[in-house]
Each structure stands twice: as structure tokens, then as C-alpha cells.
Amino acid sequence: MLKIIPAIAALILATPALAQTAPSPIDPKQIESSVRTLASDLLEGRAPGSAGEDRTIGYLIARFQALGLEPGGPDGQWTQPVPLLHTKLGAAKALGVSVKGKATPWNVGKDVYLSTLQPADTVAVANAPMVFVGYGVKAPERDWDDFKGADLKGKVAVFLVNDPDFEAIKGDDAFDKFGGRTMTYYGRWTYKFEEAARQGAIGALIVHDTPGAGYGWNVVVSPQGENYDLVRDADKVTSLQVQGWIEGSAATKLFADAGLDLSALRKAARSKTFKPVPLPGATFAATFPVTREVVQSKNVLAKIPGAKRPDEIVMFGAHWDAYGKGPADAEGRIYRAGANDDALGIAGLFEIARAIKSGPPPARSVVFAAWTAEERGLLGSESYATHPVYPPEKTVANLALDILQTAGSAKDVILVGVGQGTLEDDLATFAKAQGRTVTPENLPERGLFYRADHFSMAKRGVPVLLMMGIAGAADLAQGGRAAGQAWIDSYTGKCYHQACDAWDATWNLDGAVQDIDLMLRIGSDLANGTRWPEWKPGSEFKAIRDKSASTRK
């Protein structure tokens, strides 16, 4: 058992959620108390491997204990180890491109953003040829291959962000080939880096544009040269010395200097006959010292055992980590503490746990997962999914909370991942009981379905449902959808992954309470029933789940 330092103990004792009381609705005052603690300077921005992690883990365990839950981790422990490789680039010794003998220095954070996932002390790329690979998609099931057998060994692959049909128009081969405006996994930057490594590239750079990425350049550079990965065997380490992004105008200039029109190539990349295009005479060079360490991080797992079918698991999840310490903002704040992303989600877990625990024992076991390293690439949940404590085939559903809107009550709830599974039908049923409707995400191009911890479980076939406030403008009771969009624009434009994602006394938690209560209702119904949610026809995860159907009879 981790020791709880006196300061954390005082915070726990001051939290009003701890008294065991009769069943009660989700309480915004208790949510506020939890968020204020999790986003406090004492927890130092909750970065994995930091003193802030130790304090956070202690706080989470103590809260779950006080709510009457049992350890839910391996071997009866509260935590599951998640060894992480943590790297950070130092000041560049060399960085830039050379085109036809003319060198152009690049500035980190202005022209390019880089990191590495190799366990080495130095990044060293010397005059590597650069190749434009379009959207970098290799999808045989969609009859699409941007690589066409090109040799990328020792080269730097340059990608466009999102899917080939993101900007496609009727008549283009890519039109509606990848879900239209709805991003598929092929559109995610994580996929592109993984595919570049599979193709043998030494580096991978994605051309940034805000509509395609779903966020501005300020979000791209927010990790400040840091990166994390699961600790891997030597033969599983990526081939990429560096990976990152090129700022849009810097990319346009690079292509122009090489005699290429980036705008024209964007159109060409929408054709299934597209072939990789070398940037004539262009090479990339980068030399950086690397600080690296293995960080022993942890997931926290708590459970309420099922009274009738304890081997069947309903799982709620949220991530405890944020971005830790960074440069001071205009108000002097140095901790990027993620008050909304995702302290608010963790606070929601506490409230759901309190509500379920205060009633009769559920028929199925209910597990609460507080994941580490979500902000570093969903690594905590991926580590769990690779080494599950509870078999995925007997996990009924994973219900995730990650960013909730704080602008007040809403007439609707936003559905992320339209058409994926039958849990969206549950969402509609229980939303109706609240007097609300369901609105499909109106920003599907941001690929949010693939950007939260539930995705690690979806890849193993577990039905999932995500509650994420930035997936679309809610129809707010005060101000309607315009007010909902204004909240998204303000949060993503100013505070997403920044120090200003801090507790704010002006927050109106009525909408967050609605969404947490909705997940509680869905989860409680599953925990006390016998049905198994399913993936809908056409979902890429249905075949995985179907293989284990016999275990659920």
C-alpha cells in the first residue's frame, strides 16, 4: 500500500464525498471538490513518473477505499504497473532542410515539432532524402495503398494529416472511401507514424493544418519535445529516429523550393493511383541530445464485486494524467493540470462509484479504471489491454469519461462514433429518460473515437461508449447550439493541454452532471442485467468480438 503523505491525507479528509450515505444523485459539489484537489499545485500537473504521480496515485486509492471499493488490479492490488520509456529532446545541434544545395535552418516550435521513441542518447539523421507519401494509408480492405512498394529505408516520409477523403469531392477516387468527414484510424497521426516505421523510414513528418488535425499548432507543440512509449523489446522498437509535424507554411515553402506544388499534390493524393513523390534534391538533417529514462507509472483499478456473475465486467474509465510542469503562462501558472482533461472525468468516476456502492450489490462486477499516460498516446489503457486483468471477451462494456462540457445543462447529448455499436441505442434510451435527445458528433473529422482510452479496449473487441464534450456543440439550455460551439471554441482554442485548463469558479457543472448521470444509468443497467452490447455491422471491431461469442452464452 502506498503511503499517503500528510498533505494528501488532509485533502482526502476535507472531501465531503467520503461519508457513506443513502443513494443520491450525482452531486456537483463533490465533483468540484475532487477536481479542485486533482488540479491543485500539490499534484504538480499529474505527469507520469513525477512526484505528482505518486501523490495522485495515493489520492485515488484513498478515495476508492473510502468509498468502500476493493482493489481491482492484478493479484489483489490497487495498481497495475505500466513501465514507460520517457524521452525528451535537448537543444538541437543541427536542424533543417537542404534543397538543391541551399540549406534552410528550421526552428523547433516554429517550423517543426519533433520527438523520438527510440531508447538512445542521441537523435542523428544526416541528410536523409525526403519522400511525400500522400496520406500514408495502406488499407487493402479498402483497395488503397499510398506506398506502392516504394523503398523508404533511410528516408523521411512526409504525410498529410487525416484520411484521403477528408477534402475529396465527388469524382475523386477517395470520395467517401474512408467515411467522408468522419475520420478513420488511418487518419490518426499515431497510425501514420506506425506505418512509416513498418515501411522502414528513418523519420516521419506530418504536414499540419488545423482543419485536418482538429487542433491548432499550439496543441502540437505542447509536449515540448517529450514523448512516451511502452517499454518494448529491442526487436519491437520503432525504426523512426524522429517523428513529428511540419508547420503548414514551412511545408509549403519546402515543397516550393523543391519545385513542387503542395496544393496540387493534396489533390493528387486523393487518387488511388497516387505514388510516392520524392522531393527533388531535398534532404532533412537533425541532431539532438536525448534525455531518457524508464518511468514506472501505474494504472489504478478499483472494483465492486458482482453478486451473481462476478466474472462479467462492466468497466468505467477515465485518465488521471495531465501534462505536468511547463513554462509559465500569462498568469504565471506552471502546471498544466488538466482540470477538465481529465480531472473532471476522474471526479465523475468517484460519483458513479459512490452511487453504485450505496445501493444493492450489482449482479455483475463493476470495475473503475483510472488510466495513466493517456496524454502520451493512450499508453496506460493500451498496457492494460495488452495485459488485461479481466478477459476482454467477458468485459460487457467500457464506458469512458474524457472532457465534459462546463457551460451548463443541455437539451441533448453528443454521440461519438456514430454507427459503431448498440451502446449508442442505450445512449438514446437513457437520454430520453432525462428528457434529452442524441446528436451525432458534428466534428467527426477530428477522429475523437480513436483519441481516448476506450479505443484500446475497442481494438480488443470490447463494446465502448465515450462521453467527450469537445465532440460537438451541445444544444445548451441557455444559448442553444451557438453557445455550445462557443464553449468548444474557447476551450480548444485557449486551454486544451495548456495551463489555463484549471479549475474555474465560473464553471457550470449542470451539463457535466447530466452526462455523468447518463453513464451511471447505462452502466447500472448493464451491471444488473444479462445482455451483452454488440458492434453493429460495418464496424471494424465486430469480427474481433464475434470470435469470442461462445464465451458469453
C-alpha positions in Angstrom: 0.0 0.0 0.0 1.4 3.4 -0.9 2.0 5.8 1.9 -0.3 8.8 1.9 1.6 12.0 2.7 0.0 14.3 5.3 -1.0 17.0 2.7 -2.9 14.4 0.7 -4.4 12.9 3.8 -5.7 16.4 4.7 -7.3 16.8 1.2 -9.0 13.4 1.5 -10.4 14.2 4.9 -11.7 17.5 3.6 -13.6 15.9 0.7 -17.3 15.6 1.5 -17.8 12.6 -0.8 -16.4 10.2 1.7 -19.4 9.7 4.0 -21.4 6.6 3.2 -24.9 7.8 2.7 -28.2 6.6 1.2 -28.4 6.6 -2.6 -28.2 10.2 -4.0 -27.9 11.8 -7.4 -24.6 12.9 -8.9 -23.5 15.9 -6.7 -21.8 18.8 -8.4 -20.3 20.0 -5.1 -18.5 16.7 -4.7 -17.3 16.9 -8.3 -16.0 20.3 -7.7 -14.1 19.2 -4.6 -12.5 16.3 -6.4 -11.5 18.5 -9.4 -10.0 21.2 -7.2 -7.8 18.6 -5.5 -6.7 16.8 -8.7 -5.9 20.1 -10.4 -4.1 21.6 -7.4 -0.4 22.6 -7.4 0.2 19.9 -4.8 -0.2 17.2 -7.6 2.1 19.2 -9.9 0.1 18.6 -13.1 -0.1 14.8 -12.6 2.7 13.9 -15.0 3.6 10.2 -15.2 6.8 9.4 -13.3 6.8 12.6 -11.3 6.3 13.3 -7.6 2.8 14.4 -8.8 2.1 10.9 -9.9 2.9 9.4 -6.5 0.6 11.9 -4.8 -2.1 11.3 -7.4 -2.0 7.5 -7.0 -2.2 7.8 -3.3 -5.2 10.1 -3.5 -7.0 7.9 -6.0 -6.5 4.8 -3.9 -7.6 6.5 -0.7 -10.7 7.9 -2.4 -11.7 4.5 -3.7 -11.0 2.9 -0.4 -13.1 5.5 1.4 -16.0 4.8 -1.0 -15.9 1.1 0.1 -14.5 -0.3 -3.1 -12.0 -3.2 -3.3 -8.6 -3.4 -5.1 -9.2 -4.3 -8.8 -5.7 -4.7 -10.0 -3.6 -7.8 -10.6 -3.0 -10.1 -7.5 -5.5 -8.1 -5.4 -3.5 -4.8 -5.7 -4.9 -1.3 -6.3 -2.4 -0.6 -9.1 -1.2 -2.2 -12.3 2.4 -1.4 -13.3 2.9 0.5 -16.6 6.6 0.8 -17.4 7.1 3.7 -19.8 10.0 4.9 -21.9 10.2 8.7 -21.3 12.3 10.7 -23.8 12.9 14.4 -24.1 14.9 16.2 -26.8 17.5 18.7 -25.8 18.6 21.8 -27.7 19.2 21.0 -31.4 22.8 20.7 -32.5 21.6 20.6 -36.1 18.2 21.0 -37.6 16.9 21.9 -41.1 16.4 21.0 -44.7 18.6 21.4 -47.7 17.1 21.7 -51.1 19.4 21.6 -54.2 22.3 22.6 -52.1 20.6 25.5 -50.3 20.3 25.0 -46.6 17.3 26.3 -44.7 17.5 26.1 -40.9 14.4 25.1 -39.0 13.4 26.3 -35.6 11.8 23.9 -33.2 8.3 25.0 -32.3 8.1 27.4 -35.2 8.8 25.4 -38.3 8.8 21.9 -37.0 7.9 19.9 -33.9 9.9 16.7 -33.1 10.2 13.9 -30.6 11.6 10.4 -30.5 10.6 7.0 -29.2 14.0 5.3 -29.5 15.8 4.4 -26.3 19.0 6.2 -27.4 21.0 9.1 -26.1 21.2 10.9 -29.4 18.9 11.5 -32.4 21.0 11.6 -35.5 19.6 12.0 -39.0 22.1 13.1 -41.6 20.9 14.4 -44.9 18.1 11.9 -45.3 16.1 12.1 -48.6 12.5 13.2 -48.2 9.5 11.5 -49.8 5.9 12.7 -49.9 3.6 9.7 -49.3 0.3 11.4 -49.6 -2.0 10.4 -46.7 0.3 7.4 -46.0 -2.6 4.9 -46.0 -2.1 1.1 -46.6 -5.6 -0.3 -46.4 -6.1 -3.5 -48.5 -9.7 -3.9 -47.4 -10.4 -0.6 -49.0 -8.3 -1.2 -52.0 -6.0 1.6 -51.1 -2.2 1.8 -50.9 -0.3 5.1 -50.9 3.1 3.4 -50.8 3.0 1.2 -53.9 6.1 -0.7 -52.8 8.3 2.4 -52.5 11.6 2.0 -50.7 11.6 4.3 -47.7 14.6 2.8 -45.8 16.8 5.6 -44.6 14.3 8.2 -45.8 12.0 10.7 -44.2 8.3 10.2 -45.0 6.2 13.3 -45.3 2.4 12.9 -44.8 -0.8 14.7 -45.0 -3.0 14.5 -41.9 -6.4 12.9 -41.8 -7.9 10.5 -44.4 -7.7 10.6 -48.2 -11.3 11.5 -48.5 -11.1 14.4 -45.9 -11.0 17.0 -48.7 -12.3 14.8 -51.5 -15.1 15.9 -53.8 -17.4 13.7 -55.9 -15.4 12.2 -58.8 -12.3 11.7 -56.7 -11.3 8.1 -56.1 -11.2 8.8 -52.4 -14.6 10.3 -52.2 -16.5 8.7 -49.3 -13.9 5.8 -49.2 -13.0 6.4 -45.6 -16.2 7.6 -44.1 -16.3 11.0 -45.6 -15.7 13.7 -43.0 -15.6 11.0 -40.2 -12.0 10.2 -39.5 -11.0 6.6 -39.5 -7.9 5.2 -37.7 -6.0 5.7 -40.9 -6.3 9.4 -40.4 -4.7 9.5 -37.0 -1.1 10.7 -36.6 -0.3 7.6 -34.5 -1.2 5.3 -37.4 0.9 7.3 -39.8 4.0 7.1 -37.6 3.4 3.4 -37.1 3.0 2.8 -40.8 6.1 4.8 -41.6 8.1 2.6 -39.3 6.6 -0.5 -40.9 7.8 0.8 -44.2 11.3 1.2 -42.9 11.5 5.1 -42.8 14.1 6.7 -40.5 11.8 9.7 -39.9 8.2 10.8 -40.3 6.8 14.3 -40.6 3.1 15.2 -40.9 2.1 18.5 -42.6 0.0 20.4 -40.1 -3.3 22.1 -40.9 -5.8 22.9 -38.3 -9.0 21.6 -40.0 -7.3 18.2 -40.8 -5.7 17.8 -37.4 -8.6 19.1 -35.4 -6.4 21.4 -33.3 -4.0 24.2 -33.8 -0.2 24.3 -33.9 -0.2 25.3 -30.2 -1.5 21.9 -29.3 1.0 20.1 -31.5 4.0 21.8 -29.7 2.5 21.5 -26.2 4.5 18.3 -25.2 7.7 20.4 -25.6 9.9 17.6 -27.1 8.8 15.0 -24.7 7.4 11.6 -25.7 6.4 8.4 -24.0 6.1 4.8 -25.1 5.6 1.4 -23.6 8.9 -0.3 -22.8 9.5 -2.6 -25.8 11.8 -5.5 -26.6 14.7 -4.5 -28.9 13.1 -6.1 -32.0 9.9 -4.1 -31.4 11.5 -0.6 -31.2 10.4 1.8 -33.9 12.7 2.5 -36.8 11.9 6.2 -36.6 14.8 8.3 -35.3 12.4 11.3 -35.2 8.7 11.8 -35.7 6.7 15.0 -35.7 5.0 17.7 -37.6 5.9 20.4 -40.1 4.1 23.7 -39.7 1.9 24.4 -42.7 3.7 27.5 -44.2 7.1 25.8 -43.6 5.8 22.8 -45.5 4.5 24.9 -48.4 7.9 26.6 -48.7 9.8 23.3 -48.6 7.7 21.8 -51.4 8.0 25.0 -53.5 11.8 25.1 -53.0 11.8 21.5 -54.3 9.8 22.6 -57.4 6.6 21.0 -56.2 3.1 22.4 -55.6 1.8 21.1 -52.2 -1.7 22.2 -53.1 -1.7 20.2 -56.3 -0.2 17.2 -54.5 -3.0 17.3 -52.0 -5.4 16.7 -54.9 -3.2 14.0 -56.4 -3.2 12.2 -53.1 -7.0 11.6 -53.4 -6.4 9.3 -56.4 -5.9 5.5 -55.8 -3.2 5.7 -58.5 -1.1 8.1 -56.4 2.5 7.1 -56.0 5.1 8.5 -53.5 6.8 11.6 -54.8 10.5 12.2 -53.9 11.2 15.9 -53.0 13.9 16.6 -55.7 17.2 17.4 -54.1 15.6 17.8 -50.6 17.2 16.3 -47.5 16.5 16.5 -43.8 19.1 16.7 -41.0 18.5 16.6 -37.3 20.9 16.1 -34.4 19.6 16.3 -30.8 20.8 15.0 -27.4 18.1 12.9 -25.7 17.4 12.6 -22.1 15.7 9.2 -21.5 14.5 7.2 -18.6 12.2 4.3 -17.8 9.3 5.6 -15.7 7.4 3.1 -13.5 3.9 4.5 -13.9 0.6 2.9 -12.7 -3.0 2.4 -13.6 -5.4 2.4 -10.6 -8.1 -0.2 -10.7 -10.9 -0.5 -8.2 -14.0 -2.8 -8.2 -17.4 -3.5 -6.8 -17.7 -7.4 -7.0 -20.8 -8.8 -8.7 -23.2 -10.7 -6.5 -24.4 -13.2 -9.2 -22.0 -13.1 -12.2 -18.7 -11.6 -10.8 -16.7 -12.8 -13.9 -18.7 -10.5 -16.1 -17.3 -7.0 -16.0 -18.8 -3.5 -16.6 -15.9 -1.1 -16.8 -15.9 2.7 -16.3 -12.7 4.6 -17.2 -11.0 8.0 -17.2 -7.4 9.1 -17.2 -5.7 10.6 -14.2 -2.6 12.0 -16.0 -2.1 15.5 -17.4 1.0 17.4 -18.7 2.9 18.3 -15.6 5.2 21.3 -15.3 5.8 23.7 -18.2 6.7 27.4 -18.9 4.6 29.9 -17.0 1.6 31.3 -18.8 0.5 34.9 -18.8 -0.9 34.4 -15.3 2.2 32.7 -14.0 0.8 29.2 -13.9 3.4 26.5 -14.5 1.3 23.3 -14.1 -0.8 22.0 -17.0 -3.1 20.2 -14.6 -6.0 19.2 -16.9 -8.8 20.3 -14.7 -11.3 19.3 -17.4 -9.0 16.9 -19.2 -9.4 14.7 -17.3 -9.7 15.5 -13.6 -13.4 16.1 -14.3 -13.7 12.6 -15.7 -12.0 11.1 -12.6 -14.4 13.1 -10.4 -17.2 11.5 -12.4 -15.8 8.0 -11.7 -15.9 8.8 -8.0 -19.5 9.9 -8.2 -20.6 6.8 -10.2 -18.7 4.6 -7.8 -20.4 6.3 -4.8 -23.9 5.9 -6.4 -23.5 2.2 -7.3 -21.8 1.3 -4.0 -24.6 3.0 -2.0 -27.2 0.6 -3.5 -27.6 -3.2 -3.6 -24.6 -5.1 -4.9 -24.8 -5.3 -8.7 -25.2 -8.7 -10.4 -22.0 -8.2 -12.5 -18.7 -6.8 -11.2 -18.1 -3.1 -11.8 -14.5 -2.0 -12.4 -13.3 1.6 -12.2 -10.1 2.2 -14.2 -8.0 5.4 -13.7 -5.5 5.2 -16.6 -2.0 6.7 -16.8 -0.4 8.2 -19.9 -3.5 8.9 -21.9 -1.9 12.2 -23.0 1.2 10.2 -24.1 -0.7 8.1 -26.6 -3.3 6.0 -24.6 -0.4 4.1 -23.1 -1.9 3.1 -19.8 -5.1 1.7 -21.3 -3.0 0.0 -24.1 -0.8 -1.6 -21.5 -3.9 -2.9 -19.7 -5.4 -4.1 -22.9 -2.2 -6.0 -23.7 -2.1 -7.5 -20.2 -5.8 -7.5 -19.2 -6.7 -8.2 -15.6 -10.2 -9.1 -16.8 -10.7 -11.0 -20.0 -11.9 -8.7 -22.8 -14.4 -11.4 -24.0 -16.1 -11.2 -20.6 -16.0 -7.5 -20.4 -19.5 -6.3 -21.1 -18.6 -2.7 -22.0 -16.1 0.1 -21.4 -17.8 3.4 -20.6 -15.3 6.3 -20.8 -15.4 9.9 -19.5 -12.9 12.3 -21.1 -13.6 16.0 -21.1 -17.1 17.2 -20.2 -18.6 20.5 -21.2 -18.8 23.0 -18.3 -21.2 25.6 -19.9 -24.5 24.3 -18.3 -27.3 21.9 -18.9 -28.0 20.7 -22.4 -31.1 19.5 -24.3 -29.0 16.8 -26.0 -26.0 14.5 -25.6 -23.3 14.2 -28.2 -22.7 10.7 -29.6 -19.1 9.9 -30.5 -18.5 7.1 -33.0 -21.9 7.0 -34.9 -22.9 3.6 -36.1 -20.3 1.6 -34.2 -22.3 -0.3 -31.7 -25.6 -0.9 -29.9 -24.4 1.1 -26.9 -25.5 4.2 -28.9 -29.1 2.8 -28.7 -28.7 2.6 -24.9 -27.5 6.2 -25.0 -30.7 7.3 -26.8 -32.9 5.3 -24.4 -31.5 6.7 -21.2 -31.0 10.2 -22.7 -34.8 10.2 -23.4 -35.4 9.3 -19.8 -33.5 12.5 -18.9 -35.6 14.5 -21.4 -32.7 14.8 -23.8 -32.1 13.7 -27.4 -28.9 12.4 -29.1 -26.9 14.5 -31.6 -24.2 12.7 -33.6 -20.8 14.4 -33.2 -20.7 17.3 -35.6 -16.9 17.3 -35.8 -16.3 13.7 -36.8 -13.2 14.7 -38.8 -11.4 15.1 -35.5 -11.4 11.4 -35.0 -12.2 11.6 -31.3 -13.4 8.0 -31.3 -9.8 7.0 -31.8 -8.3 9.5 -29.3 -9.4 8.3 -25.9 -8.6 5.3 -23.7 -11.8 3.4 -24.7 -10.1 2.8 -28.1 -7.6 0.4 -26.5 -10.5 -1.7 -25.4 -12.3 -1.4 -28.7 -9.3 -2.8 -30.6 -9.8 -5.9 -28.5 -13.5 -6.1 -29.4 -15.0 -4.7 -26.2 -18.1 -2.6 -26.9 -17.4 1.0 -25.9 -19.1 4.3 -25.3 -17.3 7.7 -25.0 -18.6 10.9 -23.4 -16.5 13.8 -24.7 -17.6 17.3 -24.6 -15.5 18.6 -27.5 -17.0 16.2 -30.0 -19.7 18.6 -31.0 -21.6 21.6 -29.9 -24.2 20.8 -27.3 -27.7 22.4 -27.6 -27.4 24.3 -24.3 -30.5 25.3 -22.4 -29.1 28.8 -22.3 -27.9 29.9 -25.7 -28.5 26.8 -27.8 -26.0 25.3 -30.1 -24.3 28.6 -30.7 -23.4 28.8 -27.1 -22.2 25.1 -27.2 -19.9 25.9 -30.1 -18.6 29.0 -28.3 -17.6 26.8 -25.4 -15.8 24.4 -27.6 -14.0 27.2 -29.5 -12.9 28.8 -26.2 -11.7 25.6 -24.6 -9.9 24.1 -27.5 -8.6 27.4 -28.8 -7.2 28.5 -25.4 -7.0 25.9 -22.7 -6.8 22.4 -24.3 -3.4 21.0 -23.0 -2.5 24.4 -21.6 -2.0 25.8 -18.1 -5.4 27.5 -18.3 -7.2 24.1 -18.1 -7.5 24.9 -14.4 -10.5 24.9 -12.0 -12.6 27.9 -12.7 -15.3 29.2 -10.4 -17.4 30.2 -13.4 -17.8 26.6 -14.5 -21.5 25.5 -14.7 -21.4 21.7 -14.0 -25.1 21.1 -14.7 -24.2 19.6 -18.2 -21.4 17.5 -16.8 -23.7 16.2 -14.1 -26.2 15.2 -16.8 -23.6 13.3 -18.7 -22.1 11.5 -15.7 -25.6 10.6 -14.6 -26.3 9.2 -18.1 -23.3 7.0 -18.0 -24.3 5.8 -14.5 -27.7 4.8 -15.7 -26.3 2.9 -18.7 -23.6 1.2 -16.6 -26.0 0.3 -13.8 -28.5 -1.2 -16.3 -25.7 -3.4 -17.8 -24.4 -4.3 -14.4 -27.7 -5.6 -13.2 -28.8 -7.2 -16.4 -27.8 -10.1 -18.6 -27.5 -8.6 -22.0 -24.3 -8.1 -24.0 -23.9 -5.0 -26.1 -22.7 -5.7 -29.7 -20.9 -4.0 -32.5 -23.0 -3.0 -35.5 -22.5 -4.5 -39.0 -19.7 -2.5 -40.7 -17.8 -1.8 -37.5 -14.1 -2.7 -37.8 -14.3 -4.2 -34.3 -17.3 -6.6 -34.9 -15.2 -9.5 -36.2 -12.9 -9.4 -33.2 -15.8 -9.6 -30.8 -17.6 -12.3 -32.8 -14.7 -14.7 -32.4 -15.3 -14.9 -28.7 -19.1 -15.1 -28.9 -19.2 -18.7 -27.5 -17.7 -17.5 -24.1 -20.8 -15.3 -23.5 -23.5 -17.9 -23.9 
